[in-house]
Amino acid sequence: MSPTVVSLDSSVLEKCYFDHYNMLVGLARTLVDDIESAEEVVQHVFTSAAKNRVHFKEGDALNYIRIAVVNQSRSQLRKRKTQRKHLAVVNQETLDNTAHRSDATELSASSIALKNALAGLPRRQRECISLAYLENLSHPEIASALDISIGSVKQHITRGVISLHRALKDKS
């Protein structure tokens, strides 16, 4: 007896949602590494499945949804990578503008010194340090965002931190 192909109706989808939601969010969380994004991924998958009236073999609803969660998680990660790449440029512009801001009364003396020292670094060192310490990106994420090797990232961060240390030590 061959399995029948059926439409994913609302009762099957609803049962799958209530029976497996937590497991699917857990799966997505291991892939995207934050709960809010994981919940968005799972919600998107269920919403798309309901909207598109997906067809599958009877009994395969969970497998279909699980694969869709993995694929949507991958899409989310690609989207993040693109956003981070653009964010690096925006953060650099923000750091440059902040370092040159004339209204320094809101900033403490140490913040001003740090921003000035950061502004004095070569562009690549400034980018790598900003992404590492302000955006908390890993070395591989920084390398990907800046399209350079991981070794270069480590070198730029090391040299930049040494330069910052010297600049801040001279100010005190």
NORWOTA-V647146 format. One record per residue. N is the residue number from 1. PHI is phi in whole degrees, -180 to 180 (none if undefined). OMEGA is omega in whole degrees, -180 to 180 (* if undefined). NEAR is the number of other ideal C-beta (glycine too) atoms within 12 Angstrom. Layout:
# NORWOTA-V647146
N|PHI|OMEGA|NEAR  N|PHI|OMEGA|NEAR
This chain:
# NORWOTA-V647146
1|none|-178|4  2|-87|180|6  3|-67|180|12  4|-88|175|12  5|-90|-178|14  6|-128|176|19  7|-82|178|20  8|-76|-178|33  9|-83|-173|18  10|-64|-179|17  11|-70|178|14  12|-68|179|28  13|-63|179|31  14|-63|179|18  15|-63|178|18  16|-61|180|32  17|-60|-176|27  18|-71|-179|14  19|-79|-169|15  20|-128|-176|26  21|-54|-177|26  22|-61|179|16  23|-65|-179|20  24|-68|176|36  25|-64|177|30  26|-61|178|21  27|-62|-179|27  28|-63|-179|38  29|-64|178|23  30|-66|-179|19  31|-89|-177|26  32|-102|171|30  33|64|167|19  34|-157|-169|18  35|-66|-179|16  36|-63|179|15  37|-65|179|26  38|-62|179|30  39|-64|177|25  40|-61|180|24  41|-60|-178|39  42|-65|178|36  43|-61|179|24  44|-61|-179|28  45|-63|-179|39  46|-65|179|36  47|-64|179|18  48|-64|180|22  49|-63|179|33  50|-68|-178|24  51|-67|-175|13  52|-90|180|17  53|47|-176|15  54|-61|176|28  55|-107|180|18  56|-156|176|27  57|-74|-178|17  58|-53|-180|19  59|88|-178|16  60|-102|-177|21  61|-59|-178|33  62|-64|179|28  63|-62|178|20  64|-61|-178|31  65|-65|-180|39  66|-61|179|29  67|-64|179|20  68|-64|178|34  69|-65|178|40  70|-62|-179|24  71|-65|179|21  72|-67|176|32  73|-63|177|33  74|-62|178|18  75|-62|179|23  76|-61|180|30  77|-67|176|25  78|-63|179|17  79|-63|178|19  80|-60|-179|26  81|-59|179|24  82|-65|180|16  83|-62|-179|20  84|-65|179|29  85|-62|180|25  86|-73|179|15  87|-64|179|24  88|-60|179|34  89|-67|-180|21  90|-64|179|19  91|-62|179|28  92|-64|178|30  93|-64|179|19  94|-64|179|21  95|-62|178|31  96|-62|-180|22  97|-67|-179|15  98|-66|-179|24  99|-67|-178|25  100|-101|-177|17  101|-67|-179|18  102|-83|-180|11  103|-86|-175|10  104|-89|-178|17  105|-65|-179|10  106|-77|-176|12  107|-99|177|17  108|-73|-179|11  109|-61|-179|15  110|-70|177|14  111|-65|179|19  112|-64|180|23  113|-62|180|23  114|-65|-179|29  115|-64|178|32  116|-67|178|26  117|-65|178|29  118|-64|179|34  119|-65|-180|29  120|-81|180|25  121|-76|171|32  122|-60|-174|17  123|-52|-177|22  124|-64|178|26  125|-63|179|34  126|-61|180|37  127|-63|-178|38  128|-63|180|42  129|-66|179|40  130|-61|-179|40  131|-69|-179|36  132|-73|-172|30  133|-98|179|21  134|-93|-179|24  135|-104|179|26  136|56|177|13  137|-86|177|30  138|-78|179|19  139|-59|177|24  140|-62|179|19  141|-67|179|26  142|-66|179|38  143|-58|179|29  144|-67|-178|23  145|-65|-177|31  146|-99|180|34  147|58|175|15  148|-132|-179|25  149|-77|178|17  150|-64|177|22  151|-60|178|15  152|-65|178|21  153|-59|-179|31  154|-60|-180|22  155|-64|180|22  156|-64|180|31  157|-66|-180|32  158|-60|180|19  159|-64|179|21  160|-65|180|33  161|-65|177|24  162|-62|179|18  163|-64|178|25  164|-63|-180|30  165|-59|179|19  166|-63|-178|16  167|-64|-179|22  168|-73|178|23  169|-66|179|12  170|-67|-179|13  171|-76|-176|17  172|-94|*|12
